[in-house]
Each structure stands twice: as C-alpha cells, then as structure tokens.
Amino acid sequence: MKAVIIHAAKDLRVEERDVDAPGAGQVRIAIGTGGICGSDLHYYNHGGFGAVRVKHPMVLGHEVAGTVTDLGTGVTGLAAGDRVAVSPSLPCNQCEYCLKGQQNHCLDMRFYGSAMRMPHVDGAFRQDLVAEASQCHKLAEGVSLAEGAFAEPFAVTLHAMNRAGSLLGKRVLITGSGPIGALAAMAARVHGAREIVVTDILDGPLAYARLAGADRTINSARNPEALAGLAAGKGTMDVMFEASGNAAALATGLAALRPRSALVQLGLGGDIALPQNVVVGKEIEIRGSFRFHEEFALAVDLINQRRVDVRVLLSDTYGVDDAVAAFERASDRAHSMKVQLAF
C-alpha cells in the first residue's frame, strides 16, 4: 500500500508499506479520505513543534474515514462494507487519568501521527489501516467519507465547548479562522451561543467562517476599530476561543472579554506574553483544551444528522500521489481551508 511519510522538514514522501492483517478485536479499513491538520503542517514545514521533533520516518495523518474490508476475531457491530470515521486516539484505559475519565491525558497515549513518544506512532495517511473496532464510528447513509474525516477536528472543538461551560445565550469570540476556528463556530452554534464573532488577519479564512455560521467577522489587520468596539466598557464578549496561537490575538481578545468571563486556549504556539493585569483585573478564567475523547462519537453523530454541514469547509482535494502539493496548498492560509487527500 501507499503511505504518506514525513522524514524531516519539507521532506515528505509517498512510499510503499506492507499491509497488516487485523488481530482480535481489530478491523482493516480501506482509507478513503484524510484531512491535513495543523499538526501535520508543523511536521511538514518545521519538523515538529516545540520540543516535539521528528526523529525517524513517520506516517502522518489522523483525520480519516474509510470502508471496513476485513474483521478480526471477536468483532461485533461492524461488517465489511461499513463506512466509518476512525478516532485516532488510543488511550491505555489503565492509568490514573484514564480511570478518572480523562483519557485525553493518558500517560501511555498512542495517538496517530504523533512524534511525542519514541518510537513515534505512525499515522493513518495510508491506503489500508488496521484499527481497533472501538475506534470506528459508522457513517450514515448519504454522508461522505470526506465529511467523516472532519469528525476528528470537530471533536477537538466540541471538547473546547465542554471546557468553556454553558454557552447558552452567550456572546462568543473566536480568534483565528483556520479549520479549528471555523469548526468552533459550528460547535458554538450547536451549543446555543447567542452571537458568534470570528477574527483573523486574512479575508479568505473569514469567508469560510461566515459559511460556518459566524454572525460577524472582523479582519483585525484592516479593521482594528471593530476590535476596539468589542472592548467597550469592560468588554462585551462572554467567552473567547483562542484558535490562532498568536500573542496579539490573545491580547485583543482579553480586552474584549467581560469581567469573570472565560478564555479557552485552542491554538498551539510558542511561549507568549500574557497581559496578567487584564486577567487579574477582570478576573478572567484561562482554560486549556487538549484533544478530546468522548466527543468523537458526538462529532460523528452531529455530522450524520447534518446538524452541522462540514462540507462548506472543504476547499481542496488531492490524490495521494500529489501529497506534497496538497501540503503546500494547505500551508497557504489565504487560499485554502481544509485540504484533504483522497486515497
């Protein structure tokens, strides 16, 4: 089979790998679609992020959907021909955090396409994948594999909603309109937000945010006056989802938050300065949001019911042999939103 493998920064190759047979409790899946994630782009453009670096060749990819082709012994509830979204998360379910229901903090996590451990965990950008049956969530009739591949990033934003608490009737600010920011707009709408404002420094991503359900979008580079308006009084927004990882976005967003509001940090970046006087003076709660667990099943269910229409965020699809071109396109924020590979 063909697999998309990162060797080092800007060294992405499509190579042949052996096809595995499913063991007990496992299924083999013909991967149909895989979405390129921000972390995949960090590996491609920079060889990693923070202290996490690619130290040996690794199959990338963790946003995938495909068709079950073979079953291992003991598998129930799935059959050959079922179309499934595949959760990339494999917690141990034995450590202290798993036993507390915090599987996203598992001490022995195996997450597809991650260089956080040695040896690295290969990802799912491959034509055939063997996965645990428990990772597979059926797609409804009429829901495409391309839509199913959105389940993972959508689950990330649903977890962020859980970290924020109730959004019912709240005014929500989302800074950064990449795929996560746009999907956060969809998730906030599902969770009952009264108003959703999305900011970015580029018009292209903001157009997708409007398709995703944003009530208002602001180009913060061209229209800083609008941002100043959000900060009127002691702020006008109830909850902020910071999806850019940018220090300037964080600072302007904090200014827009009301006293005793919440900031949920989603975007990855380096160490950045925090305006502590604003945080203290307005008693703002800062909450991190990392991956997901039970939210994956909810993401698939909402996509299956078409409670959200993720299709509006798919900007480009490339064949697996054109993986390098796909990664270059996905790196161009001005002209792409979610870029997927067709296997």
N, C-alpha and C positions, 0 to 999 in steps of 0.2 A: 504494500500500500504506500501511498504518498503521505508524507508528513511535513509540516512547516516547522523548521528547526532554527533557533537562534544560536549562533556560535559566539558572537561578540557584537558590540555596537555596529550597526549598519552592515552586519554580516548575517543575512537571513537566507536560508537555503531550503528548497523543496527537495527532499531526499526520500529514498525508499526505506521502509521499515517492515519487519516481519509482522504478520497478522497473528494475534493471540487467540487462543480458544477460551471460552468462558468457563470458569470454575463453578463450584457450588454457590448458589445464590447470586450468580452474575449473569449478565446478558451481553451479547455482542450487538453493536449498533453501527449501521452504515451512516456515518455523519453526513448530513445534507448541507447544513449551513452553520457557519461560525462567525460571530461578531468580533471585530477587533476592538479591544478595550484600551483604556488609558494606560493600564499597567503593561500591556503588550507593547504599546508605543514607547514606554520608558525603556523596556528591554531593547527594543529595536534602535531607538535613537541614542540612548545613553549607556546601554549595557546593564541597566538596573536603576534603582532609585534608593537614595540614602545609603545605608550600609549594605543593602541587598544588591549583590552583583552576580552576573552570570559567570560561573567558574568552569562550566563544561557545557557542551551542547545540550539543549533542552527544547522539547516540543512546546510550542506556545499554545495559548488559547484556552478559554474557559467559558465562553458564551456559545453553547452549541445545542443543536437539535438534530435528530436523525430518526432512522427507522430500525426497529428491532429485527435482527436477522437470525439470531440463534439464542437458545436458552441453555443455561447450565442447570444442573440438578437442583431440585427444591424450589425453583422459581414459580410463584403463583401470581395471578393478577396481571400478567403480561403475556403476550403472544407474538409470534413472528408476524411482522406487518404493522404492529402498533407504532405510531409516530409519537416520539417523546421529546420533551425538553430534559436535559441532563444537568442536574445540580453538580457543580464542580467541587463541592465541599465534602470531605471525608474525615469527620472528627472521630476520635477514638471511642467516645462514649464511655470511657472508664476513668478519666482524670477528674480532679476536683471541680473543674469548670463545667465539663460536660454533665457531671452528676447534679450540678446546680441549674442545668438548663441553659448554660451559656456556651453552647457548642462553638460559637464563632471565636471563642478564646481558648479553644482546646490546646493543651500542651503538646499534643502529638498530631496536630492537624496535617493532613495531606490534601492540599488544595491544588487543583490542576494548574500547570504552567507557572509554578512558583519556585524561585531560587532562594527562598528563605531558609531552606534546610539543605544539608548535604547527605547523600546526593540529592540533586534537585528533583522535584516532582514533575514529570512530563505532563504536558497539557493535552488538549483534545482536538487540536487542529490536525486531524489525520482522517484518512478515509474510513478506517474501521477502529472502533473504540470498544474495549471491554470495560464495563462498569458494573457496580453493584446494582441489583434490581431496585434497591431502595432509593437510588439516586434518580430514577427515571419517573417522570410525571407525564401522563398521557395528554396529548393534544386533542382538542375537539375536532370533529369533522368540519372541514372548511377552514380551519386555522392552519396557516402555512408553517413550514419549518423555519422560514425567515422570522415569522412572528415568535415562534417558540424560542429562538435564540436570544430574544430580548428578555426572557424570563430572569436571567441572572442579573443584569444591570438594574432591571426594575425591582428585583428583590432587595438590592442594595438600598434603593430609595425608600422602599417600604419599611426597611429596618430603621432608616433615619426618621421616618414618621413616628415609629414606636419610641425612639429616643426623645423625640420632641414632646410627646404627650398629646393631649387632645388638641386638634386643630379646628374643632367645630366653631365656626363664626370668627376665626382669626384672620388677620391680615398677614400674609406670608411674603417674605422677601427671599429670593433665590439669587445668589451672586455666582455668575459663571453659567453659561448656557451651552455647555457641551452636552453629550448624551446623558450624563448623570443629572445635570441641572434641568434639562428638558423633561426627563422622566420623573424628576422630583416634582415638577409642576403637575404632571398627570397624577402622581401619588397624592399630592396635597389636595387636589380637587376631589379625589375619591374619599379623602378623609375629612371633607366638609369645610375646607377653607373658604372664607368669605371673599377674599381678594388675593390674587397671586401676582406679584411684581417680579420680573426677572431682569437682571442686568448683565451686560457683557461689554466688551470693548469693540466688538465686531457686529456688523449688521446681519451677516449671514446666519450665525447661530441664533440670533434673536428672532429671525423669521421662523425658524423651527420651534422656538419657544412659544410663539403665538399659535402655531399649529397644535402644540401640545396642550394648549388651554390657558396660557398666561393671559390675564386680563390686561396687563400693561407691560411693555418692555422699554428699557432705557439703555441707550448707548452711553455708558458712563464716560467714555473718552470725548464724545462730541457734545454731550448734554449734561455737564456736571450740575447745572442749575436744578435739574429734575431731582438729582440725588440730594441736593441741599433741601429741597422741598420735603423729602421724606423725613428729614431730621428736624422738622419744625417742632417748636416746643421742646419737649424732651424726647422726641421721636414719635413716629406714627405706626410702626410695624410691631407685630406681636411675636413673631417667630422668624428667625433667619436660618436658612440653609446655605452654608458657605461651600460652594462646589468648585471654586477656582484654585484654591491653594495660594492665593495672591494676597500679599500684605495690604495693598491699597484697598482691595475689595473688602477685606476683613475690617479695616478701619472705618470705611464709609458705611458699611453695614451696621457696625456697632453704634455709629452715630444715629442711624435711622431707627434703632430699636427703642421701644418704650422701657421705662423702668420695670424691673422684675420680669423681663422677658427672657427668652431662651435663644441661644445661638448653637446650632448643630453643625459641627465641622465635618464635611464630607470630602473636600478636595485635599489631595496629597500635595505637599510641597516641602521645601526645606524649612529650617528654623526661621521663624519670622517674629518681628517685634509685635508685642501685644500692648495696646493702649490701656494699661491697667487702671488709670484714673477713671476712664469711662466705665470699665467693667465694675469697679468698686462703687463709683458714684451713682450708677443706675442699677446696681445690684443684679447684674446680668448673669445668668447661669450659662456656662460653656460646657457643651456635651460633645464628646466624640462619637462617631458612628463608624463601626468597622464590620464590613461584610454583612452576613445575615445567617439565619438558619431556617426557622420555621416559615419565614416569609417567602421562601422559594415556592412552596406549594400554593400560597395565596397569590403570588405573581402569576403563576400558570393559570389558576382559576379565573382571575380577573381578565387575563388575555383570552382565555377560552370563551368567556361570556361576552367578550367585546365591551366590557365596562371601560376599557381603555383601548385606543387604536394606535398601537405602536408603529403601524405601517407608515405613518406620516413622518417618522424619524429616519427611515431607511433612505440614505442618499445615494449609495453606490453598492454594486455587487460585482465581484471579480472572481474568475475561475482560480482554482488553487494554484495552477501553474504561473499565474500572474500575482503571486503573493507579495512580491517586493513592490510592485506598482500599487497594490492595494494598501500596503503600509505607508507608502509615500502619500497616497491620497488621503488616508485617514489622519496623517500628520498635518494636513492643510486645513486648519480650522475655519478659514474664511470660506471654503467652498465645499465642505463635507460635514455631515453629522455622524451617522452611524454607517460605517463601511463593513460589509460582510463578505466572507469568502464562500463560494459555492464548491462543494466537494464532489 
